[in-house]
Amino acid sequence: MSPIRKDVVWTFVTQIVTMISAFVVTKLVSNLFSIEEFGIYNVVRRSASVLSFVMLAGMGITLPRYLAMYRSQGNYRREISLQQVAVAYVVAVTLIILVPGLLFAGKLSSLLTGGDDRLLYFLMFAYAFGLAVSSLLFAYYRGVKDFKRYAVSQIALQLLLISGVVLASGGSVRLLFLLWAVAGVLVAVWFLVRETMKSRAVLFRHFHVVSFRHEVHTAVPYSIPRLIGDFLLFSFSAFPVVYLSNVMTMTDVAYFSVGLTITNMVTPLFSFLGVVLLPYVSGAIAAGTFAKTAKYIRQLSWLYLLLSTVLTVLFCLLMSLVIKVFFSSQYLAAQELCCYMMLSVVPHSLYLLYRNPIDAASAIPYNMLILALSFAVLVVLFLQSSQLQDYAIAYVVASAVQGLLSLIAWLWLKRQLNSGSHAA
């Protein structure tokens, strides 16, 4: 079996485990907590997801892209310096975020948690940091193409998340996020210590000032637009529930969250290949073998269209059963709303396929521009909506814009790269 096929298998297994974990966590939380508490849980979790990717500072894409390129070129010094820059940059951005987070805790607490719960607000920060640290670890494994350890570390985190829900049963949403914050940090620390021991602390013993400064000038300009892009990407799920928590009841937020959760249960199936494609497309460009990889992506696009369409139809036909199985019968009132939101799966699947190859193919932040435009559409449509059904349709339209722009960007970049290779 070829290396890329092995990596696809490992990543596919990881995403299946992640999907199962999401199913189990959702089922437990929706049954252990009331509808209102489930709404609060979704607001906090999605706010933390956005915050964690701001803390990650775009290194989730920058690190695997340049690590793959440097390793293909055999440039060991730049590889080590890049890792040092990534760690320092994430720590610096996190500390910067903490300052306004502490100074404006009162206002931000009500905005990001749906209520004036300061303790839950600070636990959200802790959980976000745990996510950021573990995501940095996953980015490193992707960059060095160690998808076996990537899979093991991801699975370990998912098991700890499920354990956290079980331990928090009979408790509160606060306890749940405290346990999850600890879980994220534990997984990251455990695997980082293993890597450090294995490499004999090479990250700290081989520090070159000139090389470090050079990587700062390379990685930071590339990562800043990706930071904005990650913020916009995860705001796609966070903004709707945060906005609704301020204009509608928590019961409405819970119903809308059911629709978002069901679509998010399906989308990991389409995101797993992007995890593999980023380092491989980066390496292919560096090695001059882009045409073969582009052909592979074209074949995948047809598969994605077919699979996403089939899943959308299937889920809509069985939506009542899906809600009962993965949530509970008390959420059946959201059935029609969920069917509307499932229409976003088809365009979003294309975005997830093209997102990483687009980042690998160009240093220009096309994804940030795509996300900015589609997010602007989402915000404008939300401001003009008043009913849950209107908000669901707004979400689908914004997703369609996102998918269409991604397709156009990829076709443009592929043409440019093919023209360049022919000219060479």
Secondary structure, DSSP 4 states (H G I P E B T S, - for coil): --HHHHHHHHHHHHHHHHHHHHHHHHHHHHHHS-HHHHHHHHHHHHHHHHHHHHHHTTHHHHHHHHHHHHHHHT-HHHHHHHHHHHHHHHHHHHHHHHHHHHHTHHHHHHHHHSS--HHHHHHHHHHHHHHHHHHHHHHHHHHTT-HHHHHHHHHHHHHHHHHHHHHHTTS-HHHHHHHHHHHHHHHHHHHHHHHHHHTTSHHHH---HHHHHHHHHHHHHHHHHHHHHHHHHHHHHHHHHHHHHHHS-HHHHHHHHHHHHHHHHHTHHHHHHHHHHHHHHHHHHHHT-HHHHHHHHHHHHHHHHHHHHHHHHHHHHTHHHHHHHHS-GGGGGGHHHHHHHHTTHHHHHHHHHHHHHHHHH-SS-HHHHHHHHHHHHHHHHHHT--SHHHHHHHHHHHHHHHHHHHHHHHHHHHHHHHHHHHH-
